[in-house]
Amino acid sequence: MEHLDTAIVLIPLIAVIAPLAARAIGPWLRVPVVVFELALGIVVGPSVLGWVGPSAFVDVLSEFGLAMLFFVAGTEIEFAALRERSGRRAIGGWLISIALGVAVGLLVAPGLGAVVIGIALASTALGTLLPILRDAGELRTPLGRAVGALGAVGEFGPLVAISILLGSHRPGVATVVLAAFVLISAGAIWYALKAPQGALHRFVNATLHTSGQLAVRIVMLILTALVALSIVLDLDMLLGAFAAGIVWRLLMRDADAHDREAVESKVEAIAFGFLVPLFFIYTGVTFDLASLLDDPRLLAMVPLALLVLLAVRGLPSALAAPQGSDRKTTAAVVLLGATGLPIIVAVTAIGVDEGLISSGLASVLVGAGMLSVLLFPLIGMALHGDRVPSTTVRVDDEV
């Protein structure tokens, strides 16, 4: 109860301090807000001050935050980009990454432990990169579309791998279960594409500024329904969250642009104003810094793991660079493609819970993910060059 009492106050306080800190240093250095959330979570957590500790209640809210992060990522998927040259090459690059990642994992851990490491190393944090690209005016440019394709494959691919290889079912059974989930999700997507949505859009518009808030309620229904379905089928819940984002995007594709933006702003307010920062802060609180500090070898492995992440995920990402890209743009694609954290947190937690990898190794991988979020987008966008002034910092961004 003591940890819960302090968490109720300190986590919202950190959620307010983090964007203010990012804005304060924005004129000199554009540091993603998530970096402050993670760092401050570590500071108030058991590893440093001990003001906030693990809590079952906050842990559940944190899981909702992670699900919401993947829901938002699903709403940003550009299917057209996946059919383009960059999209096809992004798929090929991810297959190379997962093969290299598992090969690296076999050097460190046996059996399924190597799979956990491989999945972690083959991930790309689309939900973390999207606000960076949006702020830099790159979301719809060739660079943005290439990184969007990399992120979509780098999140969906690991989720499928987790569901098939790390679930309680045998791989063959897991594939059948996954196919059942895909069929059900495809049915929802078909409905979103084919069924007339005019009445829904009118009802959504009528309740945008009332206590009804139908759009937000439908979002939460789709999200919880597909997450619950994935849990019932013993798949990773993030697969359901990702699919829910895709379904919602298709439901609203023909809505009036002004109304669609209004709905998106409300959903982002829930996601980036409450649930997503809670996930990142709690990740910092539960980060096992003590294991790294107690063992100098583990601490030394963090920068090494960062370089491995760059090699395993970043270099194959160069395949998806826009055609005719110069060296700086290609380098930016490599760095952005190697930016990973949410999948790393999720898959290493599964690995530790199942006894496949040690808590110390999980901390090394999560630490490398934290560094990738701090360094790679910063360097990558600097190499490519922002389209907007670097002093422009949106307070609500969760990068």
C-alpha positions in Angstrom: 0.0 0.0 0.0 2.9 2.4 0.8 4.3 2.0 -2.8 0.8 2.5 -4.3 0.2 5.7 -2.2 3.5 7.3 -3.3 3.0 6.1 -6.9 -0.4 7.7 -7.2 1.3 11.1 -6.6 4.8 10.7 -7.9 4.0 9.1 -11.3 1.6 11.9 -12.4 4.2 14.4 -11.1 6.9 12.9 -13.3 4.5 12.8 -16.2 4.2 16.6 -15.8 7.9 17.3 -15.2 9.1 15.2 -18.2 7.6 17.3 -21.1 8.5 20.6 -19.2 12.1 19.4 -19.0 12.1 18.5 -22.7 10.8 21.9 -23.6 13.3 23.6 -21.3 16.3 22.1 -23.1 14.6 22.1 -26.5 16.4 25.2 -27.8 19.7 23.4 -27.4 18.9 19.7 -27.6 15.8 17.9 -28.7 15.6 15.0 -26.2 12.6 12.7 -26.5 10.2 13.1 -23.6 10.3 9.3 -23.0 13.9 9.6 -22.0 13.0 11.9 -19.1 10.1 9.6 -18.1 12.4 6.6 -18.0 15.2 8.4 -16.2 13.0 10.0 -13.6 11.2 6.6 -13.1 14.6 5.0 -12.4 15.5 7.9 -10.0 12.3 7.5 -7.9 12.3 3.7 -8.1 14.0 1.1 -5.9 17.3 1.5 -7.7 18.0 5.0 -6.5 15.6 6.8 -4.1 13.2 4.0 -3.4 10.2 6.4 -3.3 8.1 4.2 -5.7 8.2 0.4 -5.9 6.4 -2.3 -7.9 2.6 -2.2 -7.5 0.1 -4.7 -8.9 -2.4 -1.8 -9.6 0.1 0.4 -11.4 1.4 -2.6 -13.2 -2.1 -3.2 -14.7 -2.3 0.4 -15.7 1.2 0.2 -17.3 0.0 -2.8 -19.4 -2.9 -0.6 -20.6 -0.4 2.1 -21.5 1.7 -0.4 -23.5 -1.4 -1.6 -25.3 -2.5 2.0 -26.1 1.0 2.7 -27.5 0.6 -0.1 -30.0 -3.0 0.9 -30.7 -1.8 4.3 -31.8 0.9 2.7 -33.9 -1.7 0.6 -35.6 -3.7 3.7 -36.5 -0.7 5.2 -38.2 0.0 2.2 -40.5 0.3 3.2 -44.2 -0.7 0.1 -46.1 0.3 1.8 -49.4 3.8 2.3 -48.1 4.1 -1.5 -47.4 3.4 -2.2 -51.1 6.0 0.3 -52.3 9.7 -0.5 -52.8 10.6 0.6 -49.3 7.8 -1.6 -47.8 8.9 -4.7 -49.6 12.5 -4.1 -48.7 11.5 -3.4 -45.0 10.1 -6.9 -44.9 13.2 -8.4 -46.3 15.4 -6.4 -44.0 13.4 -7.6 -41.0 13.8 -11.2 -42.0 17.6 -10.6 -42.1 17.4 -8.9 -38.7 15.5 -11.8 -37.0 17.9 -14.3 -38.4 20.9 -12.3 -37.2 19.3 -11.6 -33.8 18.7 -15.3 -33.1 22.2 -16.1 -34.2 23.5 -13.5 -31.7 21.2 -14.9 -29.1 22.6 -18.4 -29.4 25.9 -17.0 -28.4 24.4 -15.8 -25.1 21.5 -18.0 -24.2 20.3 -21.5 -25.3 17.0 -22.5 -26.9 14.1 -20.1 -26.5 16.3 -17.7 -24.7 18.1 -17.0 -28.0 14.7 -16.4 -29.6 13.9 -13.8 -26.9 17.1 -12.0 -27.6 16.6 -12.3 -31.4 13.1 -10.8 -31.2 14.3 -7.9 -29.0 17.2 -7.1 -31.4 14.9 -7.2 -34.4 12.3 -4.7 -33.2 11.7 -1.1 -34.2 9.7 1.4 -32.0 7.2 2.8 -34.4 5.1 4.3 -31.7 8.1 6.2 -30.4 9.3 7.4 -33.8 6.0 8.7 -35.2 5.9 11.9 -33.1 9.5 12.6 -33.9 8.8 12.3 -37.7 5.6 14.4 -37.3 7.4 17.2 -35.5 10.2 17.2 -38.0 7.7 17.5 -40.9 8.8 14.1 -42.3 5.8 11.9 -41.7 4.6 11.9 -45.3 8.0 12.4 -47.0 10.0 9.5 -48.5 12.0 9.2 -45.3 8.9 9.2 -43.2 7.2 6.5 -45.3 10.3 4.4 -45.3 10.7 4.6 -41.5 6.9 4.0 -41.2 7.3 0.8 -43.2 10.3 -0.3 -41.1 8.4 0.4 -37.9 5.3 -1.4 -39.0 7.2 -4.5 -39.9 9.5 -4.1 -36.9 6.6 -4.1 -34.5 4.2 -6.6 -36.2 6.9 -9.1 -37.1 8.1 -9.5 -33.5 4.5 -9.7 -32.2 3.8 -12.6 -34.5 7.1 -14.2 -33.5 6.3 -13.8 -29.8 2.8 -15.4 -30.3 4.1 -18.4 -32.3 7.4 -19.1 -30.6 6.9 -17.9 -27.0 3.3 -18.8 -26.3 2.2 -21.8 -24.3 1.1 -23.7 -27.4 3.5 -25.7 -29.6 4.6 -23.8 -32.7 2.2 -25.8 -35.0 -0.8 -25.2 -32.7 0.2 -21.6 -32.1 0.2 -21.0 -35.9 -3.3 -22.4 -36.1 -4.4 -20.2 -33.2 -2.7 -17.2 -34.8 -4.5 -18.0 -38.0 -7.8 -18.0 -36.2 -7.0 -14.6 -34.7 -6.1 -13.3 -38.1 -9.4 -14.5 -39.6 -11.4 -12.8 -36.8 -9.4 -9.6 -37.2 -9.8 -9.8 -41.0 -13.5 -10.0 -40.5 -13.4 -6.9 -38.4 -11.2 -5.2 -41.1 -13.6 -6.3 -43.8 -16.5 -4.8 -41.9 -14.6 -1.6 -41.5 -13.8 -1.5 -45.2 -17.1 -2.6 -46.7 -20.0 -1.7 -44.4 -21.4 1.8 -44.7 -20.1 4.0 -41.9 -22.1 7.1 -42.6 -24.5 6.7 -39.6 -21.5 5.9 -37.3 -19.7 9.0 -38.5 -22.8 11.2 -38.0 -23.2 9.8 -34.5 -19.6 10.3 -33.7 -19.8 13.9 -34.8 -22.9 14.5 -32.8 -21.2 13.3 -29.6 -17.8 14.8 -30.1 -18.5 17.6 -27.6 -21.0 15.9 -25.3 -20.8 13.5 -22.4 -21.6 10.7 -24.9 -18.1 10.7 -26.4 -19.1 7.7 -28.7 -15.8 7.8 -30.6 -13.7 7.3 -27.5 -16.0 4.6 -26.2 -15.8 2.7 -29.5 -12.0 3.0 -29.5 -11.9 1.5 -26.0 -14.4 -1.3 -27.0 -12.4 -2.3 -30.1 -9.1 -2.2 -28.1 -10.3 -4.2 -25.2 -12.2 -6.7 -27.4 -9.2 -7.5 -29.6 -6.8 -7.5 -26.6 -9.1 -9.9 -24.7 -9.4 -12.1 -27.8 -5.6 -12.3 -28.1 -5.3 -13.2 -24.4 -8.1 -15.8 -24.7 -6.2 -17.4 -27.6 -3.0 -17.2 -25.6 -1.4 -14.7 -28.1 0.5 -11.6 -27.1 -2.0 -8.9 -26.1 0.0 -6.3 -28.1 -1.0 -8.1 -31.3 -4.7 -7.4 -30.4 -3.9 -3.8 -29.6 -2.1 -3.3 -32.9 -4.9 -4.9 -34.9 -7.4 -2.7 -33.0 -5.6 0.4 -34.2 -5.8 -0.8 -37.8 -9.6 -1.5 -37.5 -10.3 1.9 -36.0 -8.2 3.7 -38.7 -10.3 1.9 -41.4 -13.6 2.7 -39.7 -12.8 6.4 -39.7 -11.1 6.6 -43.1 -14.1 8.2 -44.9 -15.1 10.5 -42.0 -14.9 14.3 -42.4 -11.2 15.3 -42.0 -12.0 17.8 -39.3 -14.1 15.3 -37.3 -11.4 12.6 -37.7 -8.7 14.9 -36.4 -10.9 15.8 -33.4 -11.4 12.2 -32.6 -7.6 11.5 -33.0 -6.8 14.3 -30.6 -9.1 12.9 -28.0 -7.6 9.4 -28.3 -4.1 10.8 -28.2 -5.0 12.8 -25.1 -5.9 9.5 -23.3 -2.8 7.8 -24.7 -0.1 10.4 -24.4 -1.6 12.3 -21.6 -2.1 9.4 -19.2 -1.5 5.8 -20.2 1.6 5.8 -22.3 3.7 8.0 -20.0 2.6 5.8 -17.1 4.0 2.8 -19.0 7.4 4.4 -19.6 7.7 5.8 -16.1 6.8 2.5 -14.5 9.3 0.8 -16.9 11.9 3.1 -15.3 10.7 2.3 -11.8 11.0 -1.5 -12.4 14.3 -1.3 -14.3 16.8 -3.5 -12.6 19.6 -1.0 -12.3 21.0 -2.8 -9.3 21.9 -5.8 -11.4 24.0 -3.7 -13.8 25.7 -1.7 -11.0 26.5 -4.9 -9.0 28.2 -6.6 -12.0 30.6 -4.4 -14.0 30.5 -7.0 -16.8 26.8 -6.5 -17.3 27.2 -2.7 -17.2 29.9 -2.9 -19.9 27.5 -5.0 -22.0 24.9 -2.2 -22.3 26.9 -0.1 -24.9 28.0 -3.4 -26.6 24.3 -4.4 -26.8 23.5 -1.0 -28.3 26.1 -1.6 -31.1 24.7 -5.1 -31.7 21.2 -3.5 -32.0 22.6 -1.1 -34.5 24.2 -3.9 -36.5 21.4 -6.4 -36.3 18.4 -4.1 -36.8 19.9 -0.9 -38.2 22.1 -2.2 -41.1 19.4 -4.3 -42.7 17.1 -1.3 -42.4 19.2 0.5 -44.9 17.5 -1.7 -47.6 14.4 0.3 -47.1 16.0 3.7 -47.6 14.3 5.8 -50.2 15.6 5.3 -53.8 18.4 7.7 -54.6 19.1 8.5 -50.9 22.4 10.1 -50.1 24.7 8.7 -47.3 23.2 11.0 -44.6 19.6 10.0 -45.4 20.6 6.3 -45.5 22.4 6.7 -42.1 19.3 8.3 -40.7 17.2 5.3 -41.8 19.7 3.0 -40.2 19.6 4.8 -36.9 15.8 5.2 -36.9 15.3 1.6 -37.8 17.5 0.5 -34.9 15.5 2.5 -32.4 13.6 0.1 -30.1 12.2 -0.1 -26.6 8.5 -1.2 -26.2 9.0 -4.7 -27.8 12.3 -5.1 -25.9 10.6 -4.4 -22.6 7.7 -6.7 -23.5 9.7 -9.7 -24.8 12.4 -9.6 -22.1 9.6 -9.5 -19.4 8.2 -12.7 -21.0 11.7 -14.2 -21.0 12.4 -13.4 -17.4 8.9 -14.7 -16.3 9.4 -18.0 -18.2 13.0 -18.4 -16.9 14.5 -18.2 -20.4 16.8 -15.3 -19.7 18.2 -13.7 -16.5 17.0 -10.5 -15.0 20.5 -9.0 -15.5 20.5 -9.9 -19.3 17.0 -8.3 -19.6 18.3 -5.2 -18.0 21.2 -5.1 -20.5 18.7 -5.3 -23.4 16.3 -2.7 -21.9 19.2 -0.4 -21.1 20.4 -0.7 -24.7 16.8 0.1 -25.8 16.7 3.2 -23.6 20.0 4.4 -25.1 18.7 3.8 -28.6 15.7 6.0 -27.9 17.9 8.7 -26.5 20.7 8.7 -29.2 19.5 7.2 -32.5 16.6 9.5 -33.4 18.6 12.5 -32.2 21.6 11.7 -34.4 19.5 10.4 -37.3 17.3 13.5 -37.6 20.4 15.8 -37.2 22.1 14.0 -40.1 19.0 14.2 -42.3 18.1 17.8 -41.2 14.8 18.9 -39.7 12.1 20.5 -41.8 11.0 22.6 -38.9 13.0 24.7 -36.4 14.6 22.6 -33.7 13.1 24.8 -31.0 9.6 23.5 -31.9 8.8 21.1 -29.1 5.2 19.8 -28.6 4.6 19.3 -24.9 2.3 16.3 -25.5 4.7 14.2 -27.6 5.7 10.9 -26.1 9.0 10.5 -27.9 
